[in-house]
């Protein structure tokens, strides 16, 4: 829930800073400041879906509200409303800067591994660049500094924002360069061949480290690469797609949830004397001791599904949501 609160604040900060490119004075009644700032925050109103539970929020977040169609529509409606309340700038100017705000939100959310349904409703795939953390601290501090300069030295607002955009772009390019270097180091460290696959993603809560997933024919390694070197967090057995139990689990509700939630799904069959279950794991996010998003499918003795549970904060931190 913390990220859900911090995220719109960060977007609003970026929107407020971007509005300084308009050349308008920094005033609380300036329609460009209001439109650009609120426009940058508006897509995260999908936080209201949290009312029906965290699972509902996870499935709805960054969906339709973050598409190009919705971002444009929001800018038109919000910009028009702001113009009628504060008609000190032309309507088309207010709508344009409100659009800059909404588009900045969509672009920023593309950078992290959660992604957005950019082309909804024509394509419901979540697009991602996998470059930044969910809440990127360096970008946040750069735009915060730019806004503070705009307040203290209004004459420098335009150039401060341009410098911030340049530094942000440079920082992201350096991150991409570092990610490619990290990937090469991991390939050498683990003696990987072309047949093995490796994914390098932003590490959760570690701005200068990278998470990685290595796919072998018989196992999957999940770890983090920091200045100290590579650290393996989990080694999971590779799953058999022809296993009838896993195939049945893949037809259940948990499978549908995870197929919507993540492109990095992993499945583990766990048998014991008392029960058979299949565990679903989102490999993207590791939080100290476990994966954040997991699910379990329990089977009856006759091979049918008995119950399904989703753990939105990991099994150690949540009792789970029973899927009906």
Secondary structure per residue as TSV (DSSP state, phi and psi in degrees):
chain	resnum	aa	ss	phi	psi
A	1	X	-	360.0	-27.1
A	2	X	H	-61.6	-46.5
A	3	X	H	-62.1	-37.1
A	4	X	H	-62.1	-26.9
A	5	X	H	-88.0	-43.2
A	6	X	H	-67.7	-37.4
A	7	X	H	-56.5	-52.8
A	8	X	H	-64.4	-29.3
A	9	X	H	-64.8	-43.0
A	10	X	H	-62.1	-44.5
A	11	X	H	-62.8	-41.0
A	12	X	H	-62.5	-39.2
A	13	X	H	-61.9	-43.7
A	14	X	H	-64.0	-42.9
A	15	X	H	-61.7	-42.6
A	16	X	H	-62.8	-41.5
A	17	X	H	-66.2	-41.8
A	18	X	H	-63.8	-31.8
A	19	X	G	-63.2	-20.4
A	20	X	G	-69.9	-15.6
A	21	X	G	-69.8	-16.1
A	22	X	G	-72.0	-21.7
A	23	X	-	86.9	-6.0
A	24	X	-	-70.6	151.5
A	25	X	-	-66.4	151.3
A	26	X	-	-79.8	90.6
A	27	X	-	-128.9	143.7
A	28	X	T	-65.9	-17.8
A	29	X	T	-98.2	4.8
A	30	X	-	-71.6	119.5
A	31	X	H	-63.6	-28.8
A	32	X	H	-70.6	-43.9
A	33	X	H	-60.6	-45.8
A	34	X	H	-64.6	-48.2
A	35	X	H	-64.7	-44.9
A	36	X	H	-67.5	-40.5
A	37	X	H	-68.8	-51.0
A	38	X	H	-66.6	-35.1
A	39	X	H	-62.1	-37.7
A	40	X	H	-70.2	-24.0
A	41	X	H	-94.9	-24.2
A	42	X	H	-57.2	-41.9
A	43	X	G	-57.6	-25.9
A	44	X	G	-81.1	10.7
A	45	X	G	-65.3	-12.4
A	46	X	G	-65.7	-0.3
A	47	X	G	-63.0	-20.6
A	48	X	G	-63.1	-21.2
A	49	X	G	-66.5	-12.1
A	50	X	G	-65.3	-19.7
A	51	X	G	-58.1	-34.6
A	52	X	G	-91.4	14.0
A	53	X	-	109.9	158.1
A	54	X	H	-64.6	-35.1
A	55	X	H	-61.8	-45.6
A	56	X	H	-60.7	-40.9
A	57	X	H	-62.4	-45.2
A	58	X	H	-61.2	-36.2
A	59	X	H	-77.7	-28.2
A	60	X	H	-94.0	-25.7
A	61	X	T	-63.2	135.6
A	62	X	T	59.8	32.8
A	63	X	S	-96.9	-119.3
A	64	X	G	-58.1	-36.3
A	65	X	G	-67.6	-14.5
A	66	X	G	-109.2	10.2
A	67	X	S	-79.3	160.2
A	68	X	H	-59.8	-37.0
A	69	X	H	-63.0	-46.1
A	70	X	H	-70.1	-39.6
A	71	X	H	-61.8	-42.2
A	72	X	H	-66.8	-41.4
A	73	X	H	-65.8	-42.4
A	74	X	H	-60.3	-42.7
A	75	X	H	-62.4	-41.4
A	76	X	H	-65.1	-46.8
A	77	X	H	-69.6	-50.0
A	78	X	H	-65.5	-44.3
A	79	X	H	-60.5	-40.0
A	80	X	H	-65.4	-42.2
A	81	X	H	-64.0	-43.0
A	82	X	H	-63.8	-40.3
A	83	X	H	-61.2	-41.4
A	84	X	H	-71.0	-26.3
A	85	X	H	-83.9	-38.5
A	86	X	-	-128.5	78.6
A	87	X	T	-83.3	39.8
A	88	X	T	-85.4	-11.0
A	89	X	S	-126.6	154.9
A	90	X	-	-57.1	148.6
A	91	X	H	-56.3	-47.7
A	92	X	H	-65.2	-30.0
A	93	X	H	-69.9	-43.5
A	94	X	H	-64.3	-44.3
A	95	X	H	-63.3	-41.1
A	96	X	H	-60.1	-48.1
A	97	X	H	-72.1	-28.2
A	98	X	H	-66.6	-38.1
A	99	X	H	-64.7	-39.0
A	100	X	H	-57.5	-41.0
A	101	X	H	-64.5	-48.5
A	102	X	H	-65.3	-39.3
A	103	X	H	-68.4	-32.7
A	104	X	H	-63.2	-33.8
A	105	X	H	-65.0	-48.6
A	106	X	H	-62.0	-40.5
A	107	X	H	-66.8	-44.4
A	108	X	H	-61.5	-40.6
A	109	X	H	-72.2	-20.3
A	110	X	H	-67.9	-24.4
A	111	X	S	-70.5	-29.7
A	112	X	B	-96.6	175.0
A	113	X	T	-78.2	-6.4
A	114	X	T	-75.8	-39.7
A	115	X	-	76.6	177.5
A	116	X	B	-141.1	152.9
A	117	X	-	-83.9	73.4
A	118	X	T	-61.7	-36.1
A	119	X	T	-103.9	15.7
A	120	X	T	-57.5	141.3
A	121	X	T	-93.5	4.8
A	122	X	T	-76.2	-29.4
A	123	X	-	-146.2	120.2
A	124	X	-	-93.0	10.0
A	125	X	-	-69.2	142.4
A	126	X	-	-90.0	119.9
A	127	X	B	-90.5	143.8
A	128	X	-	-151.5	148.3
A	129	X	-	-99.5	-14.4
A	130	X	-	56.4	45.2
A	131	X	-	-112.7	-31.6
A	132	X	B	-125.9	166.1
A	133	X	-	-72.6	169.1
A	134	X	S	-57.6	-43.5
A	135	X	S	-124.7	106.9
A	136	X	-	-84.7	109.6
A	137	X	H	-65.8	-35.8
A	138	X	H	-66.8	-45.9
A	139	X	H	-61.8	-42.6
A	140	X	H	-58.2	-47.5
A	141	X	H	-67.2	-36.4
A	142	X	H	-62.6	-46.9
A	143	X	H	-73.0	-31.8
A	144	X	H	-63.5	-44.1
A	145	X	H	-62.7	-40.0
A	146	X	H	-63.1	-42.2
A	147	X	H	-67.6	-38.3
A	148	X	H	-65.0	-39.4
A	149	X	H	-62.3	-39.6
A	150	X	H	-62.3	-33.8
A	151	X	H	-75.4	-44.5
A	152	X	H	-79.5	-35.8
A	153	X	-	-132.0	79.5
A	154	X	G	-54.1	-30.8
A	155	X	G	-67.3	-19.6
A	156	X	G	-98.4	2.1
A	157	X	H	-58.1	-46.9
A	158	X	H	-61.5	-49.2
A	159	X	H	-72.9	-31.0
A	160	X	H	-63.6	-41.9
A	161	X	H	-68.2	-40.6
A	162	X	H	-63.0	-41.1
A	163	X	H	-64.0	-39.6
A	164	X	H	-63.7	-42.1
A	165	X	H	-62.4	-41.2
A	166	X	H	-64.5	-46.6
A	167	X	H	-65.4	-36.4
A	168	X	H	-65.1	-44.5
A	169	X	H	-63.4	-42.0
A	170	X	H	-63.2	-42.1
A	171	X	H	-61.4	-43.8
A	172	X	H	-66.8	-36.9
A	173	X	H	-64.1	-40.7
A	174	X	H	-65.0	-37.2
A	175	X	H	-64.1	-42.0
A	176	X	H	-64.7	-41.3
A	177	X	H	-61.1	-44.0
A	178	X	H	-65.7	-36.0
A	179	X	H	-64.1	-43.0
A	180	X	H	-64.9	-39.5
A	181	X	H	-64.1	-40.3
A	182	X	H	-62.0	-41.7
A	183	X	H	-61.9	-43.4
A	184	X	H	-64.6	-38.6
A	185	X	H	-64.0	-41.1
A	186	X	H	-67.0	-39.0
A	187	X	H	-60.3	-42.8
A	188	X	H	-71.8	-41.0
A	189	X	H	-63.5	-41.5
A	190	X	T	-97.7	7.9
A	191	X	T	51.6	48.4
A	192	X	-	-77.8	146.6
A	193	X	-	-104.1	176.6
A	194	X	T	-65.0	-22.0
A	195	X	T	-74.7	-25.2
A	196	X	S	-86.5	149.0
A	197	X	E	-112.0	142.3
A	198	X	E	-135.7	136.0
A	199	X	E	-118.5	132.2
A	200	X	E	-114.5	121.7
A	201	X	E	-126.6	160.6
A	202	X	E	-60.8	134.4
A	203	X	-	-78.8	140.4
A	204	X	T	-72.9	127.6
A	205	X	T	66.4	12.5
A	206	X	-	-131.4	89.4
A	207	X	T	-63.1	-24.2
A	208	X	T	-112.9	21.6
A	209	X	-	-125.6	168.5
A	210	X	E	-131.7	138.4
A	211	X	E	-86.1	153.2
A	212	X	E	-142.9	151.2
A	213	X	E	-128.1	124.6
A	214	X	E	-115.6	122.8
A	215	X	E	-99.9	116.2
A	216	X	-	-104.4	173.7
A	217	X	S	-69.7	-28.7
A	218	X	S	-116.7	-5.0
A	219	X	E	-160.0	169.0
A	220	X	E	-131.4	130.0
A	221	X	E	-106.7	133.0
A	222	X	E	-121.1	130.9
A	223	X	E	-156.8	-170.5
A	224	X	E	-136.2	139.2
A	225	X	E	-110.2	117.8
A	226	X	E	-124.5	-171.9
A	227	X	T	-63.1	-28.2
A	228	X	T	-76.4	-14.7
A	229	X	E	122.6	-170.2
A	230	X	E	-85.6	134.4
A	231	X	E	-126.6	123.6
A	232	X	E	-82.4	126.4
A	233	X	E	-95.1	-38.9
A	234	X	E	-150.1	143.1
A	235	X	E	-119.7	117.1
A	236	X	E	-113.7	142.3
A	237	X	E	-68.4	143.4
A	238	X	-	-68.8	146.7
A	239	X	-	-99.8	147.9
A	240	X	-	-91.1	110.3
A	241	X	T	-68.2	-16.5
A	242	X	T	-92.7	-2.9
A	243	X	-	-65.7	123.4
A	244	X	H	-62.6	-31.8
A	245	X	H	-67.2	-45.4
A	246	X	H	-65.2	-38.8
A	247	X	H	-61.3	-38.8
A	248	X	H	-69.7	-38.1
A	249	X	H	-64.7	-34.7
A	250	X	T	-68.3	-15.2
A	251	X	T	-93.7	0.5
A	252	X	S	-90.4	-174.9
A	253	X	H	-72.6	-37.6
A	254	X	H	-61.0	-42.2
A	255	X	H	-60.6	-40.8
A	256	X	H	-64.1	-39.5
A	257	X	H	-62.0	-48.7
A	258	X	H	-71.1	-30.3
A	259	X	H	-66.1	-30.0
A	260	X	H	-80.9	-30.9
A	261	X	H	-81.2	-39.9
A	262	X	-	-146.9	145.4
A	263	X	S	-86.8	-4.9
A	264	X	S	-115.6	64.7
A	265	X	E	-88.2	139.8
A	266	X	E	-132.5	146.8
A	267	X	E	-126.3	136.4
A	268	X	E	-130.1	127.2
A	269	X	E	-91.9	129.8
A	270	X	E	-127.8	113.2
A	271	X	E	-106.8	144.3
A	272	X	-	-140.0	178.2
A	273	X	S	-65.2	-28.2
A	274	X	S	-98.3	-22.0
A	275	X	-	-159.8	163.7
A	276	X	E	-120.7	129.9
A	277	X	E	-142.1	158.2
A	278	X	E	-123.1	128.2
A	279	X	E	-103.3	134.5
A	280	X	E	-106.7	137.3
A	281	X	E	-136.2	134.8
A	282	X	E	-91.1	111.3
A	283	X	T	-75.4	-6.0
A	284	X	T	-71.7	-39.3
A	285	X	-	-120.1	115.4
A	286	X	E	-113.4	130.8
A	287	X	E	-124.2	89.4
A	288	X	T	67.1	-61.7
A	289	X	T	-122.4	-14.1
A	290	X	E	-159.1	170.5
A	291	X	E	-73.8	144.6
A	292	X	S	-72.2	-45.1
A	293	X	S	-108.5	112.6
A	294	X	E	-135.8	162.6
A	295	X	E	-148.8	157.1
A	296	X	E	-135.2	140.1
A	297	X	E	-118.2	120.3
A	298	X	E	-103.2	140.9
A	299	X	E	-113.4	146.5
A	300	X	-	-79.0	170.9
A	301	X	T	-64.8	-23.9
A	302	X	T	-86.2	3.1
A	303	X	S	92.9	-3.3
A	304	X	S	-88.9	157.7
A	305	X	E	-69.6	126.9
A	306	X	E	-88.7	-47.0
A	307	X	E	-162.0	160.8
A	308	X	E	-134.4	138.0
A	309	X	E	-132.0	142.5
A	310	X	E	-115.3	133.5
A	311	X	E	-111.3	103.0
A	312	X	T	-77.0	-11.4
A	313	X	T	-131.1	22.9
A	314	X	-	85.8	152.5
A	315	X	T	-65.9	-28.8
A	316	X	T	-73.2	-23.8
A	317	X	T	-114.9	6.9
A	318	X	-	-150.9	144.6
A	319	X	-	-80.0	-11.1
A	320	X	-	90.2	158.3
A	321	X	E	-110.1	119.9
A	322	X	E	-73.7	124.1
A	323	X	E	-90.2	118.9
A	324	X	-	-88.4	360.0
